[in-house]
Amino acid sequence: MSRSTSPAPGRSSRHSINSIVRLALWNWRQHRFLLLVTGVGMITAVMLVCTTPLLTEVMQTAGLRSVLNATPDSAEITLRATVAGLSTQNLENVYQSLSPPLQEHLGAYLNGPPALEILSPEFGILSPRPPDITDQVQIDATSMREATSHVTLFQGRLPQTMSQDVEVAITPATASKLHVGLDSVIMLDVSFYREPVPVTGTPRVHQQLKLHVVGLFNIRTGDPFWHGDDFLAEPTEANIHFMVLAALDSIAQNANMSQVFFSKPSSIYWYHRPAPSRISINQLDDLIGQLATTQVYIENHFRDPYMVLKRPYMQSVDLFGPTLSSTVGPGCSTYSCRHSHFADSLPFSIYSERHGSAAG
């Protein structure tokens, strides 16, 4: 009787595996350079796919920050309030009424507290006698600490905070026009009313304010710190420290009033500057939206013509700057206002590409 001699199943499987391994090694020897290049190419492709979005984000963020840093005021946000009167307390009350929407919507993007500037109404000159009886002086109150690096002293010094007198610095052109110099005294007519909106025939409280000239200064043409003011236009302007508020507080106290009210409004400016180092391209849409929301809020909540009759006696409030729309109105929704001048000022490659990626 014959017996089958077929190979065992286990030995056959091992023989097949060995054959596959030998064939693979042989193919590797023949094509190992091509396989190596292919592998490196695949790894490189994966790395490019993963890093391109990151590289694009870095480049767009750099472009955005370049726009924001182009000039000191290229992204400045100005909050302006016109008020019926001036006092230290009322200044604080006005800002407390206006700052919450800015801090809520833009606080994460702003660079510290705002710079402050106060423009008084135009006051008549009592002495020295001006060349023209209609000549007037407008007081520009700024922080001397911030203004020091933006003026060139011609003579004397800048006004000091700790002084018994209301000190003032003026330009040589103003000094020449008024025929005054260092240590001269300018007497202004700052007569005021007891009510924010006096009716016809309401008597004024006559009051004088003495300004002590302690310095003559010049400014560099085009310095954005002065926001286009060259101190040469009419009416004549005098640069003064915020000590003028203390002088007005004293006048009001002597008249048993909380503050004095003038026939024309005063303007208060808060200059907010963004912090570009904290703004990335991923925040661009949110930043534009928050700017629009804040501007619409200010427009809708501070346009009551009768708000001047109640504290803090504001006549008007507006928010403006290169990053904000100039066409905000009651019918302007948050979405429609998103396309502000800020978006228009960005390089097309930054905004259009970012907007397209967000839409996708």
Stockholm file with secondary structure:
# STOCKHOLM 1.0

chainA/1-360         MSRSTSPAPGRSSRHSINSIVRLALWNWRQHRFLLLVTGVGMITAVMLVCTTPLLTEVMQTAGLRSVLNATPDSAEITLRATVAGLSTQNLENVYQSLSPPLQEHLGAYLNGPPALEILSPEFGILSPRPPDITDQVQIDATSMREATSHVTLFQGRLPQTMSQDVEVAITPATASKLHVGLDSVIMLDVSFYREPVPVTGTPRVHQQLKLHVVGLFNIRTGDPFWHGDDFLAEPTEANIHFMVLAALDSIAQNANMSQVFFSKPSSIYWYHRPAPSRISINQLDDLIGQLATTQVYIENHFRDPYMVLKRPYMQSVDLFGPTLSSTVGPGCSTYSCRHSHFADSLPFSIYSERHGSAAG
#=GR chainA/1-360 SS CCCCCCCCHHHHHHHHHHHHHHHHHHHHHHHHHHHHHHHHHHHHHHHHHHHHHHHHHHHHHHHHHHHHTSSTTTTCEEEEEEEEEECHHHHHHHHHHHHHHHHHHHGGGBCSSCEEEEEEEEEEEEESCCSSTTCEEEEEEECHHHHGGGCEEEEECCCCSSCSSEEEEECHHHHHHHTCCTTCEEEEECCBBSSSSCCTTCCCBCCEEEEEEEEEEECCTTCGGGTTCCSCSSSEEEEECTHHHHHHHHHHHHTTCSSEEEEEEEEEEEEECBCGGGCCGGGHHHHHHHHHHHHHHHHHHSCCTTGGGSTTCEEEEEEECTTSCSCCCTTCCTTTTSSCHHHHHSCHHHHHHHHHHHHC
#=GC SS_cons         CCCCCCCCHHHHHHHHHHHHHHHHHHHHHHHHHHHHHHHHHHHHHHHHHHHHHHHHHHHHHHHHHHHHTSSTTTTCEEEEEEEEEECHHHHHHHHHHHHHHHHHHHGGGBCSSCEEEEEEEEEEEEESCCSSTTCEEEEEEECHHHHGGGCEEEEECCCCSSCSSEEEEECHHHHHHHTCCTTCEEEEECCBBSSSSCCTTCCCBCCEEEEEEEEEEECCTTCGGGTTCCSCSSSEEEEECTHHHHHHHHHHHHTTCSSEEEEEEEEEEEEECBCGGGCCGGGHHHHHHHHHHHHHHHHHHSCCTTGGGSTTCEEEEEEECTTSCSCCCTTCCTTTTSSCHHHHHSCHHHHHHHHHHHHC
//
